[in-house]
Amino acid sequence: MANVLTTNPIILDTAGATSAIARRVFIKAILWYGATNSAHTCVIHDASGGNIVFGASVTAAGEVVTVNLNTRLAGIYLTTLGSGTVLIYL
C-alpha cells in the first residue's frame, strides 16, 4: 500500500524525506497501529522547524499508540516508521 493523502484520516505507511503533508493543516490526533516488532518506532516531524510532533516506540507487536494533538502545523514529515500504519485525523 502507499500513502493516501486525500482522505481523512490521512493514511501513511511509507516514511520518507519528502513532506507527507505539504500544506498547513490542523491535526486532531495521530494513531499508529500494526507494528510487527517490539523494537519498532514511529517519528513524525513538523515541516517548518523539524520539531518532533509525534514519537513513539512499541513494547509489543500489535500495540496501538495514539495521541490527541489539536494543533495547527505547516506540514509534516513521517521520518521513521519501523512497521505498521499511521492515521492522521484532520
C-alpha positions in Angstrom: 0.0 0.0 0.0 1.1 3.6 -0.5 0.5 6.8 1.5 -3.1 8.1 0.9 -3.1 11.9 1.4 -6.6 12.7 0.1 -8.7 11.2 2.8 -9.5 11.9 6.4 -7.8 10.3 8.2 -4.6 10.6 6.1 -3.1 7.1 5.8 0.7 6.8 6.0 2.6 3.5 5.7 5.8 4.7 4.0 8.4 7.0 5.6 10.5 9.4 3.6 12.3 12.7 3.4 9.6 14.5 1.4 6.7 16.1 3.1 3.8 13.8 3.8 1.5 16.8 4.2 2.9 19.8 2.4 0.2 22.3 3.4 -0.9 24.0 6.6 -3.3 21.6 8.5 -5.0 21.3 11.8 -4.2 17.9 13.2 -6.7 16.5 15.8 -5.0 13.2 16.5 -2.4 10.6 15.4 -2.8 6.9 15.7 -0.2 4.3 14.9 -1.1 0.6 14.7 0.1 -2.7 13.2 3.7 -2.7 14.4 5.2 -6.1 13.9 8.1 -5.9 16.2 8.6 -4.6 19.8 11.6 -2.6 18.8 9.9 -0.5 16.1 9.5 3.2 16.3 7.5 5.9 14.6 8.6 9.6 14.4 6.8 12.5 12.7 8.4 16.0 12.4 6.8 19.3 11.6 7.7 20.8 8.2 8.6 24.2 9.4 11.2 23.6 12.1 11.8 20.0 12.1 10.5 19.6 15.7 9.2 16.1 16.7 5.4 16.3 16.9 4.9 12.5 17.5 7.5 10.0 18.6 6.8 6.5 19.9 8.2 3.0 20.3 6.1 -0.1 20.9 6.8 -2.6 23.6 4.9 -5.4 21.9 3.9 -6.3 18.4 0.4 -5.2 17.6 0.4 -2.4 20.1 -1.6 0.7 19.3 -0.3 4.2 20.1 -2.4 7.3 19.9 -2.1 11.0 20.8 -4.5 13.9 20.7 -2.7 16.9 19.3 -5.3 19.6 18.4 -2.7 21.8 16.9 -2.0 23.6 13.6 1.2 22.8 11.7 2.7 24.0 8.5 3.0 20.4 7.3 4.6 17.1 8.5 7.2 14.5 7.6 6.9 10.9 8.5 10.7 10.3 9.1 10.7 6.9 10.7 8.2 4.0 10.6 9.5 0.6 11.6 6.3 -1.1 10.5 2.5 -0.6 10.6 0.3 2.3 9.5 -0.2 5.8 10.8 -3.6 7.5 10.7 -3.6 11.3 10.9 -7.0 12.8 11.8 -7.6 16.3 10.5 
